[in-house]
Amino acid sequence: MKPINHFSVSLITGAVTFLTTKTIFPSIASFLVGWLIDVDHIWDFYRNGCRRFSVRRFLDAMDKGELKKTYFYFHSYELLLILISLCFVTHFHYLLSFTTLGFAIHLFFDQLFNPVNPLTYFLTYRILHGYKTEIILRTNTHAPPAQERIL
């Protein structure tokens, strides 16, 4: 899902959280986590040797197959399981619960709308496949790499 879409969904999640709880901190937490989880893509971008990060440049790198390894460590069902477990341990602390909600909604929409296979958001799956983008994501690998387009 594109960042602007995550922003919109997270804004709605934060607003519904506020309307439900009548408190600001859980709404901010669910909004920020739901939107800013994508910061891990910046790591992927630079780790693959790309430079001059921008959203457009990142999407181009993805579409053109420039990212050979896909890490996105925060996008993980295992991390979601840890957050849910912490919710139980803390007797569903309101701030942690709504943070977990924002996280879960982000993963749900990514799974639904991104060109991925059903196991992509399991970190163990990505580790077992060496973070290879061609296994983890369905990308347009028919386009030539950026260096070939310039020449």
Sequence and secondary structure as in RCSB ss.txt:
>XXXX:A:sequence
MKPINHFSVSLITGAVTFLTTKTIFPSIASFLVGWLIDVDHIWDFYRNGCRRFSVRRFLDAMDKGELKKTYFYFH
SYELLLILISLCFVTHFHYLLSFTTLGFAIHLFFDQLFNPVNPLTYFLTYRILHGYKTEIILRTNTHAPPAQERI
L
>XXXX:A:secstr
  HHHHHHHHHHHHHHHHHHH  HHHHHHHHHHHHHGGGHHHHHHHHTT  S  HHHHHHHHHTT   B   TTS
 HHHHHHHHHHHHHTT  HHHHHHHHHHHHHHHHHHHHSSB TTTT HHHHHHTTTBHHHHB   TTS  HHHHH
 
